[in-house]
Amino acid sequence: MGENAFHYDVVAQIRMDHWSRGRVALLGDAGYCCSPLTGQGTSAALTAAYVLAGELHAAGGDHRAAFASYQERLRDHVTANQALFDLGRALTAARDTTSGADGGTDADPTDAPGFDEPAPETTTAFRAAMAFDPPDC
């Protein structure tokens, strides 16, 4: 490979209906990758670990009940964080449409919608993703 070689692979996100099976529960990127573009993966994993520990304690050893409560408590938070991935793709597509007529990159990508001031849906999406009231343990 030459010095200017660049490799890019697919960025994908898997959304699962269930984060546990039997005695195994998935947390963080293993169960619900938020987005590599938002920096929320670690926050979601730490929040999940905290919630799962509390639910395991509250369930008194019944892992099935704990896993169900864990998923129920976190589902909206995770869904909101995963939605940021879709928002990022939409902003990227909008930015890409600002390239020059010849397909070049002579246009300023910050001229795309949403780069001068966050759109209302962007602000709403980020607030929803950040809002989580952790349980008392």
C-alpha positions as CSV (number, residue, x, y, z in Angstrom):
1,M,0.0,0.0,0.0
2,G,1.2,3.4,-0.8
3,E,1.4,6.3,1.6
4,N,-1.9,7.8,0.4
5,A,-3.8,4.5,0.7
6,F,-7.0,4.8,2.7
7,H,-9.2,1.9,3.9
8,Y,-12.8,2.4,5.1
9,D,-15.1,-0.4,6.2
10,V,-18.8,-0.4,6.7
11,V,-20.2,1.3,9.8
12,A,-23.3,-0.6,10.9
13,Q,-25.5,-0.8,13.9
14,I,-27.5,-3.9,15.0
15,R,-30.7,-3.3,17.0
16,M,-31.7,-6.3,19.1
17,D,-35.1,-7.1,20.5
18,H,-33.7,-8.9,23.5
19,W,-30.4,-8.3,25.3
20,S,-30.3,-11.6,27.3
21,R,-30.8,-15.3,26.8
22,G,-30.6,-17.8,29.6
23,R,-28.0,-16.7,32.1
24,V,-26.2,-14.3,29.7
25,A,-27.0,-10.6,29.4
26,L,-25.3,-8.2,27.0
27,L,-24.3,-4.7,27.9
28,G,-22.9,-1.8,26.0
29,D,-21.7,-2.3,22.4
30,A,-22.3,-6.1,22.7
31,G,-26.0,-5.6,23.0
32,Y,-26.8,-2.1,21.7
33,C,-24.1,-0.1,20.0
34,C,-25.2,3.5,20.2
35,S,-23.0,5.0,17.5
36,P,-19.3,5.4,16.9
37,L,-20.1,9.0,16.1
38,T,-21.6,10.1,19.4
39,G,-19.2,8.9,22.1
40,Q,-22.1,7.5,24.1
41,G,-20.9,3.8,24.1
42,T,-19.0,4.0,27.3
43,S,-21.7,6.0,29.0
44,A,-24.3,3.5,28.0
45,A,-22.2,0.6,29.1
46,L,-21.5,2.1,32.5
47,T,-25.1,3.0,33.0
48,A,-26.2,-0.5,32.0
49,A,-23.7,-2.1,34.4
50,Y,-25.1,0.1,37.2
51,V,-28.7,-0.7,36.4
52,L,-28.1,-4.4,35.9
53,A,-26.2,-4.7,39.2
54,G,-29.2,-3.0,40.9
55,E,-31.7,-5.2,39.2
56,L,-29.8,-8.4,40.1
57,H,-29.7,-7.3,43.7
58,A,-33.4,-6.3,43.7
59,A,-34.4,-9.6,42.1
60,G,-32.8,-11.6,44.9
61,G,-31.1,-14.1,42.6
62,D,-33.7,-14.4,40.0
63,H,-31.6,-13.5,36.9
64,R,-34.6,-13.8,34.5
65,A,-36.5,-11.1,36.4
66,A,-33.4,-9.0,36.7
67,F,-32.6,-9.2,33.0
68,A,-36.2,-8.3,32.1
69,S,-36.2,-5.3,34.4
70,Y,-32.8,-4.2,33.2
71,Q,-34.0,-4.2,29.6
72,E,-37.3,-2.5,30.5
73,R,-35.5,0.2,32.4
74,L,-32.9,1.0,29.7
75,R,-34.8,0.4,26.5
76,D,-35.9,4.0,25.9
77,H,-32.5,5.4,26.9
78,V,-30.7,3.0,24.5
79,T,-33.3,3.7,21.7
80,A,-32.7,7.4,22.0
81,N,-28.9,6.9,21.8
82,Q,-29.2,4.6,18.8
83,A,-31.4,7.3,17.1
84,L,-28.4,9.6,17.1
85,F,-26.7,7.2,14.6
86,D,-29.6,7.9,12.2
87,L,-29.4,11.6,12.8
88,G,-25.6,11.5,12.1
89,R,-26.2,9.7,8.8
90,A,-28.8,12.3,7.8
91,L,-26.4,15.2,8.6
92,T,-23.6,13.4,6.7
93,A,-25.8,13.0,3.7
94,A,-26.8,16.6,3.9
95,R,-23.2,17.7,4.1
96,D,-22.3,15.4,1.1
97,T,-24.8,17.2,-1.0
98,T,-22.9,20.5,-0.6
99,S,-19.9,19.2,-2.6
100,G,-19.1,20.9,-5.9
101,A,-21.0,20.2,-9.1
102,D,-18.1,18.2,-10.4
103,G,-18.3,15.9,-7.4
104,G,-15.2,17.5,-5.9
105,T,-14.9,18.8,-2.3
106,D,-14.4,22.4,-3.1
107,A,-17.6,23.4,-1.2
108,D,-17.5,24.1,2.5
109,P,-19.2,21.2,4.3
110,T,-20.2,23.5,7.1
111,D,-22.6,25.1,4.7
112,A,-24.8,22.1,5.1
113,P,-28.0,22.3,7.1
114,G,-27.4,21.8,10.8
115,F,-23.8,23.0,10.9
116,D,-24.4,26.7,11.6
117,E,-26.9,26.1,14.4
118,P,-28.3,22.8,15.7
119,A,-31.7,22.0,14.2
120,P,-34.5,21.5,16.8
121,E,-34.6,17.8,16.1
122,T,-30.9,17.5,16.8
123,T,-31.2,19.3,20.1
124,T,-34.2,17.1,21.0
125,A,-32.4,13.9,20.0
126,F,-29.4,14.7,22.2
127,R,-31.5,15.7,25.2
128,A,-33.4,12.4,24.9
129,A,-30.2,10.4,24.7
130,M,-28.7,12.1,27.7
131,A,-31.8,11.9,29.9
132,F,-31.6,9.0,32.3
133,D,-32.5,8.9,35.9
134,P,-30.5,6.1,37.4
135,P,-32.2,4.1,40.1
136,D,-31.2,4.2,43.8
137,C,-29.3,1.1,44.8
